[in-house]
């Protein structure tokens, strides 16, 4: 099953409100949040 959806509201797709759930990066061995 393939669903095509259109996000509403502010366009956040992640449960945290970010546009994507892939907003964390590792820099110098530490986890950081990269703002969209």
Buried (B, 14 or more C-beta within 10 A) or exposed (E): EEEEEEEEEEEBEEEEEBBEEEBEEEEEEEEEEEEE
